[in-house]
Amino acid sequence: MQKDGIGKQPAIRRIKGKLAGLPAISYALGMLVLFIAIFAVGSATFLTRYNMLTIGNSAAILLAVAMGQVFAILTGGIDLSVGGIMSLVSVVLMKTLEPLGFWAYPLSLAVGIAAGFLNGLVNSRLRIPSFITTLGSNGIFMSIAYMISIKPLSAPSSSFGVLDIVNGTTLGIRNIMLLGVLVFVLFFVIQRYTITGRNIMLLGSNEKMSWLSGVDIFKVRTIAFTLSGLGAALAGVMLASNLYSGYPTLGTVYILNSIASVVIGGTAMTGGAGGVLNTLVGVMVMSVINNGMNIIGIDVYAQQSFLGVLVIIAVAISFDRSKLSVIK
């Protein structure tokens, strides 16, 4: 057995060795069951119908942004601009609802798609690392949102009927949850049944092999970040419609939460492993944790610390060190 310099096998390597025979998604499913049990014992209201609907409501929004984020991560990159895109989209939606009505929705989605496309273009054509590209663009998108409106915008009462597209119900089921299901199906089909989806997986697994196989790496990266922009735009529209308002910092919390959902679900930060189905389970874990910690009264600052630790542990277990010669 290979050992490190002090004669002991590294802890993370021991953990990975014991779990190596299990599919990545099984860890997330185990966590989901564990946290449901913990919060059910900790609070009698956790498993009530009302609270389950609350979890489903928040999960639908997180699912949309995480569905986009996973495509960026599958390439071996990351999208730190999803919060800025959500914020910008929310402001655009609230600003255009009254004059455009229903057409404010496609306009807002187009803004998010364009933002994602620009991220992909800068990352692939200028060869600027995705971390730097999206960190910078996140600030740009939030700045544009501030320029549109420095204060929160509320939906005009005349547009409440339009917002029922998201906030209404169909056959007794909340539309926002149905939209979450549709978003999942869309991204699942893209990953599993399209050439683009397969190329994204191949690129994340081995960029050199992708190039030798004739894959247009620039095009694939651009599409991946465009899809991330679409996911963030959908989430921004859903969240703003649900809150009947939009403001320039609306999506900030979803940066960490979307990344956490992806890695907790078992998608490797180095790319090429995991995907949409894993992320669905990761979203459920995150939604249960966020809701449960609020119900049992854990301090909001302590919650962020816990989520940070959880992300580090998830990345440590799923991280493929063989793809990197140096850990930076």
Secondary structure, 3 states (H helix, E strand, C coil): CCCCCCCCCCHHHHHHHHHCCCCHHHHHHHHHHHHHHHHHHHCCCCCCHHHHHHHHHHHHHHHHHHHHHHHHHHCCCCCCCHHHHHHHHHHHHHHHHHHHHHHHHHHHHHHHHHHHHHHHHHHHHCCCCHHHHHHHHHHHHHHHHHHHCCCCEECCHHHHHHHHHHHCEECCEEHHHHHHHHHHHHHHHHHHHCHHHHHHHHHHHCHHHHHHCCCCHHHHHHHHHHHHHHHHHHHHHHHHHHHCEECCCCCCCHHHHHHHHHHHCCCCCCCCCCCHHHHHHHHHHHHHHHHHHHHCCCCHHHHHHHHHHHHHHHHHHHCCHHHCCCCC
